[in-house]
Structure formats: structure tokens, C-alpha cells
Amino acid sequence: MKTNIQSVHFDADKKLITHIETKVSKLKTFNEAIISSHVILRVEKGNDNHNKIAEIKLNTPGQEMFAKKQCTTFEEAVDTACDALKTQLMKHKEKHLVK
């Protein structure tokens, strides 16, 4: 699976990139058909501490799955977005097993 990581208006460090690649690659255990993933990291302006946003889009044959989360750190945002995608993947799998 190919993972494309884009950080808007900043350079992501190696540790963050490794964390993202590890978390996103674990989603492959829930659906082997994942073709690629696209991760966008951005910082929202404002005084709030919850200003780190992670958007993850998974491409599977015939379907796209998307999750966007906002937290205090990018790691936390990526973790919660991956959890949301995991739920989506499991629901999708259950839906197709019933048919």
C-alpha cells in the first residue's frame, strides 16, 4: 500500500512520518484491498490547543473512506482518525459478508 503524506505550511519530522506510516499500514489487516492512503496534516489558526488536524483518505476498489480528526497533537489526531477508519472498514466488511 502506498501512503502519501502531505503537511501544509510546515515540515513533518521523521518520527511523525514513521508514526503515521505505522498506524496507516495496520489498517491493511482489516481490509487487504486497500490500494493507497493519503494523509494531510495541518495546523488551524486560533488560540485553542486542539488545533492539529489530520485527514486520512483510504482508496479501496469501488470505495473511498475518509476520516478527519482535530486534537492537541498530530499523533493523537492520526490515532483517532485511524480508529474511525478501522470502524468504517469493519462495518464495510460486515455489510459485504451478509450479502
Residue frames relative to the residue before (quaternion, step in Angstrom):
aa qw qx qy qz dx dy dz
M 1.0000 0.0000 0.0000 0.0000 0.00 0.00 0.00
K 0.3087 -0.7477 0.5639 0.1664 3.53 -0.95 0.93
T 0.1199 -0.7868 0.6038 0.0460 3.57 -0.87 0.98
N 0.1353 -0.7782 0.6119 0.0406 3.54 -0.75 1.13
I 0.0854 -0.8038 0.5887 0.0106 3.60 -0.68 1.11
Q 0.0339 -0.7909 0.6104 -0.0283 3.55 -0.81 1.08
S 0.0992 -0.7731 0.6248 0.0450 3.56 -0.82 1.02
V 0.3004 -0.7869 0.5230 0.1307 3.54 -0.70 1.16
H 0.8705 -0.0094 -0.0575 0.4888 3.58 -0.76 1.17
F 0.7486 0.2197 -0.2371 0.5788 3.59 1.10 0.67
D 0.4119 -0.6815 0.5417 0.2692 3.56 -1.29 0.31
A 0.3430 -0.7392 0.5457 0.1951 3.56 -0.71 1.09
D 0.4125 -0.7115 0.5075 0.2571 3.58 -0.95 0.84
K 0.7126 -0.4872 0.3198 0.3907 3.54 -1.32 0.43
K 0.6366 0.5453 -0.3250 0.4378 3.58 1.02 -0.83
L 0.6602 0.4989 -0.2974 0.4763 3.60 0.98 -0.87
I 0.6478 0.5162 -0.3156 0.4630 3.59 0.95 -0.85
T 0.6468 0.5134 -0.3103 0.4709 3.58 0.97 -0.84
H 0.6331 0.5318 -0.3195 0.4630 3.58 1.00 -0.88
I 0.6675 0.5018 -0.2990 0.4618 3.59 0.89 -0.94
E 0.6733 0.5009 -0.3034 0.4514 3.59 0.84 -0.95
T 0.6419 0.5227 -0.3192 0.4614 3.59 1.02 -0.77
K 0.6894 0.4878 -0.2815 0.4555 3.58 0.83 -1.00
V 0.6912 0.4752 -0.2852 0.4638 3.57 0.87 -0.93
S 0.6460 0.5222 -0.3335 0.4458 3.61 0.98 -0.74
K 0.6015 0.5644 -0.3583 0.4373 3.62 1.13 -0.53
L 0.5677 0.5978 -0.3833 0.4164 3.60 1.18 -0.43
K 0.5468 0.6298 -0.3836 0.3964 3.58 1.22 -0.48
T 0.5912 0.5771 -0.3750 0.4206 3.62 1.13 -0.45
F 0.6825 0.4726 -0.2848 0.4793 3.59 1.18 -0.47
N 0.7853 0.0114 -0.0137 0.6189 3.59 1.23 -0.40
E 0.3110 -0.7864 0.5115 0.1524 3.56 -0.40 1.26
A 0.6384 0.5735 -0.3175 0.4035 3.59 1.21 -0.45
I 0.4016 0.7062 -0.4975 0.3041 3.63 1.19 0.11
I 0.3011 -0.7806 0.5290 0.1418 3.55 -0.69 1.16
S 0.7918 -0.1509 0.1494 0.5727 3.56 0.78 -1.05
S 0.2023 -0.7522 0.6096 0.1470 3.52 -1.33 0.21
H 0.1562 -0.7659 0.6194 0.0730 3.53 -1.18 0.67
V 0.0848 -0.8046 0.5878 -0.0032 3.57 -0.66 1.16
I 0.0722 -0.7799 0.6213 0.0234 3.56 -0.89 0.99
L 0.1151 -0.7824 0.6112 0.0315 3.55 -0.83 1.07
R 0.1162 0.7926 -0.5928 0.0836 3.57 -0.92 0.87
V 0.3279 -0.7049 0.5942 0.2061 3.54 -1.30 0.46
E 0.2765 -0.7594 0.5696 0.1498 3.55 -0.79 1.06
K 0.4522 -0.6870 0.4946 0.2808 3.56 -0.93 0.88
G 0.4619 0.6536 -0.5131 0.3102 3.51 -1.12 0.73
N 0.5880 -0.6013 0.4226 0.3378 3.55 -1.29 0.22
D 0.5300 0.6527 -0.3984 0.3665 3.57 1.24 -0.30
N 0.4894 -0.6600 0.4881 0.2944 3.58 -1.10 0.74
H 0.6561 0.4883 -0.3073 0.4865 3.59 1.16 -0.55
N 0.3315 0.7826 -0.4634 0.2509 3.56 0.63 1.12
K 0.5511 0.5818 -0.4068 0.4385 3.63 1.23 0.22
I 0.0924 -0.8148 0.5723 0.0001 3.57 -0.67 1.14
A 0.0668 -0.7644 0.6407 0.0269 3.54 -1.04 0.90
E 0.0759 -0.7695 0.6340 0.0149 3.55 -0.88 1.04
I 0.0349 -0.7992 0.5999 -0.0106 3.58 -0.80 1.00
K 0.0645 -0.7781 0.6247 0.0114 3.54 -0.91 1.00
L 0.1556 -0.7776 0.6054 0.0675 3.57 -0.86 1.04
N 0.2054 -0.7646 0.6001 0.1139 3.56 -0.98 0.88
T 0.0230 0.7657 -0.6405 0.0549 3.53 -0.77 1.14
P 0.6422 -0.5177 0.3616 0.4345 3.62 -1.11 0.38
G 0.8526 0.1277 -0.1213 0.4921 3.56 -0.68 1.11
Q 0.8067 0.1837 -0.1010 0.5526 3.61 1.18 -0.11
E 0.1907 -0.7389 0.6347 0.1218 3.51 -1.27 0.62
M 0.1319 -0.7736 0.6150 0.0768 3.57 -0.99 0.83
F 0.0876 -0.8167 0.5700 -0.0213 3.54 -0.98 0.91
A 0.0404 0.7680 -0.6388 0.0197 3.55 -1.15 0.73
K 0.0595 -0.7758 0.6282 0.0038 3.55 -1.04 0.88
K 0.0289 0.8076 -0.5853 0.0659 3.57 -0.72 1.09
Q 0.1884 -0.7658 0.6096 0.0799 3.54 -1.18 0.73
C 0.0965 0.7997 -0.5778 0.1320 3.57 -0.69 1.16
T 0.6882 -0.4786 0.3505 0.4176 3.57 -1.33 -0.15
T 0.7796 0.1577 -0.1060 0.5968 3.61 1.18 -0.53
F 0.5959 -0.5677 0.4220 0.3802 3.56 -1.20 0.44
E 0.6130 0.5590 -0.3517 0.4337 3.59 1.02 -0.75
E 0.6692 0.4930 -0.2881 0.4756 3.56 0.94 -0.92
A 0.6462 0.5182 -0.3157 0.4629 3.59 0.99 -0.82
V 0.6523 0.4982 -0.3092 0.4802 3.59 0.98 -0.83
D 0.6423 0.5327 -0.3218 0.4473 3.60 0.95 -0.87
T 0.7037 0.4499 -0.2785 0.4742 3.60 0.82 -0.94
A 0.6256 0.5199 -0.3431 0.4697 3.61 1.06 -0.65
C 0.6448 0.5073 -0.3159 0.4766 3.59 1.01 -0.77
D 0.6185 0.5296 -0.3400 0.4704 3.60 1.04 -0.71
A 0.6503 0.5064 -0.3107 0.4734 3.59 0.98 -0.84
L 0.6656 0.4903 -0.3022 0.4747 3.59 0.98 -0.80
K 0.5911 0.5618 -0.3547 0.4573 3.57 1.10 -0.69
T 0.6498 0.5081 -0.3062 0.4752 3.58 0.97 -0.89
Q 0.6504 0.5140 -0.3126 0.4637 3.59 0.96 -0.88
L 0.6579 0.5136 -0.3077 0.4569 3.58 0.95 -0.88
M 0.6659 0.5003 -0.3035 0.4628 3.59 0.96 -0.85
K 0.6416 0.5091 -0.3218 0.4750 3.61 1.00 -0.79
H 0.6434 0.5222 -0.3133 0.4639 3.57 1.00 -0.86
K 0.6566 0.5134 -0.3022 0.4627 3.57 0.98 -0.88
E 0.6544 0.5067 -0.3067 0.4700 3.60 0.95 -0.90
K 0.6397 0.5449 -0.3169 0.4398 3.56 0.97 -0.88
H 0.7267 0.4213 -0.2440 0.4846 3.60 0.97 -0.83
L 0.6001 0.5433 -0.3751 0.4517 3.61 1.17 -0.33
V 0.6110 0.5697 -0.3382 0.4332 3.58 1.15 -0.67
K 0.6572 0.5453 -0.3160 0.4133 3.60 0.99 -0.80
